[in-house]
């Protein structure tokens, strides 16, 4: 259910050391404020309609101060993506990987989305923006490649692993096409991220229905 980022992103060497920080504030706190503000702004307005000035205002700093932490919008977008992937990875390690069978792993992945949305809806909503922008915007795609390297495809690796383990363990029917199964998981995951802007109750109801679909309790079994 994790929507994958498009492949083919080149490895990079990381970003250069930053030029100091605004006086009177802890650098780590300001950086966290910038990343949270950027995530919220990108989630609400998309990449093209969000400016660095918008993000600076939302973070409570000047545009000039923002450049102590980032050199460009593509770089900041990649930084936010890295932070969201880190948070996603923490939840996957805790909830998904300990499960032994495919159905349990998929249900645990639904709970990952639920936990992240409860923590902050923009953690889920931003991922939907990433999937779309990385596919269609070359600046974003290049920035993600330079910042993340091989980590940019981490969700695709997770989805392929879930399907592969399911086929090997007999949880998934042997005649199911692996690529088709991976694509379906990615499509459902992308849809979940696009719905993240809904209110909490509506989003949780959607996850509840999806969980029942995976668990096999959504449809009534006809008598006889």
N, C-alpha and C positions, 0 to 999 in steps of 0.2 A: 504493500500500500504506500510505499515511499516513492514519490514521483522522482524519476532520475533526471539529472542534468545532462544535457547533450554532451557527447564525447568529443574526442579530437582536440582537447585543450592542451596546449604546450606547457611543459614544466617551466618554472621560473626560479629566480634566486632570492625572492623576497623583496621587501620594500626597504628603502634606506632609513637610516636613523633620523628621528625627528629633530626639528630645530627648537628645542626648549618647550616651554609651556606658559600659559598665562600666570602672572604672579598671583599669589594668595589662594590658589586652589591646588588640591592634590591632583597630580597628573592622572592617576588611575581612576579617580572619581569623575573627572571631566571626560576622560575617554569613554567610560561606561555611559555617561549621559549622552555623548555624541552618538554612540552605537545604538542606544535605545531610541533616540530621536530620529536617527536615520532609518531605522527599521520601521518605525511608525509612519514616517513620511512616505517612504517608498511603498509601504503596504497600502496606504490610503490613496496615493495619487499616481503610482507607477514611477518608472525610472525617468522617462522623458520629461514629465511634468513636475518633477521634484528638482529643486535647485539647492546648491550648497548653502545659499542664503536662507532658504526655508529651514534647512536642517540646523543651521547655527541658531536661528531664532528659537526653534523648538527646544534646543539644548540649553538655551539661556546664555549663550556666548556670542561674541561678535564674529563676523565672517573672517576677519583677520586672524582671530584666535583659533578658528577652526583649522587653519592651515598649519598650525603647530602639530596637528594630528593626522592630516591627510593632504595629499597633493592634488587629488582630482576626484571627480564624482565616480568614475569607474573603479578607482582604487577603494573608495569608501564603500561602494556597493559590494565589492569583493570581501572587504573586511567584515561587513555585517553578515554576509553569506557564511564566512568561516565561523563566526561566533554562533550562528544558528545551527550549522552542521555539528559543531561541538556539543551544543545542548541536545540536539537530536540523538547524537551518538551516545551520550550519557544515558538517555532513557532507553535506547535500544539495548545497550549492554545490560541494563538493570532488569528490563521487562521482557524483551524478545528472545535473546540468545539463550537464557536458561531453559526455555521451553523445548521439549523434545520433539513434538510432532508438528506438522505444518499447520493444521487448523488452530492449534494453541498459539503458534507464533503469529499467525495473521490476527487472531483476536487480541494478542498482546500488543501488536502494532497499532491496532485501533485504540487501545488504551494509552499508547504513547501520544497520539494526536489529542486525546481527551485531556491528558495531564498537561501537555504544553498549552493547549487552548485555555485551560483553567488558570495556568500560571500567567499567561499573557497572550491574548488572541493574535497579536502581531507576529509571534513566533511561528504560527502556522500560516497566517496570511502572507507573510513575506516570502515563504517558500514557494507559494504559487506564483508570485511575481518573478522570482528567480528562474523558475522553469520556463516561463514565457519569454523573458528578456534574454536569457542565455541562448535560446533557440533562434531569435530573430534579430538581436542587436549585436553587431560585431564588436563594438566597443566593450560591451558587458562581457561577451564571450572571451575576449582577449584578456580583460582584467581578471576574470575568474581563473583563467589558465595560469596567469603569472602568479597569482596569489595562492591558489590551491593546488596546482599541479595535479597529481593523481587523485588527490582527495576529492576533486570535483565530481568524480564518478562513484563516490562511496555509496549512494543510495541505489544505483544500478547494481552494484556488487551485492548489496543486501538482498535485493529482489531476486537476482539470479540464484543466490545461495538458498533462499527459501524454496524456490521451485526445484532446484537440483536435489536438495535434501528430501523434499516431498516425493520426488520420483524414485530416488534411491531407496527410501524407506517404505514405499508402497502406499503412502498417504494420498498421492495423486495418481489417477488412472494412467497406466503406461502408454495409452494411445493419445494422451494430451500432448499437443505441440509445446515444447518448452518456451520457445520464443513468444508464442501467443500468450502463454500463461504469464510470463514476465510483463509483456505489454499490457495485459489486463490489470495486473497489480499496479503498474505505473499510472494507468489511466484513472483508476479508482482513487489512487493517492492524490493525483493532480486535482481531481474533482473535490476531494475533501479539503484541500488547501484553498480552493477558490470559494468554498462555502464558509470559510473561517470568519468572514465579516458579519455573519449572522449573529443574533443575540445568543447568549449562552444556552438558554433552554432549547432553542431551535437547533443549534449545532449539536448538542448532546442527544437530542431526539434522532437526528440523522445518524449519529454514530451508533445509537442503540439499534436502529433498524439494520445497519450494516453488520453489526455484531451478530444479530439474529440470522442474517443471511449466511454468514460464514459458519455459524454454529449449526445451521440446518433446521432452525425452529421458526423461520419466517413464514413458510407456506404450510397450510393445513393439508395433512395427508388424507386423501379421499378414502372413505370407508371401503373395505374389501380389497 
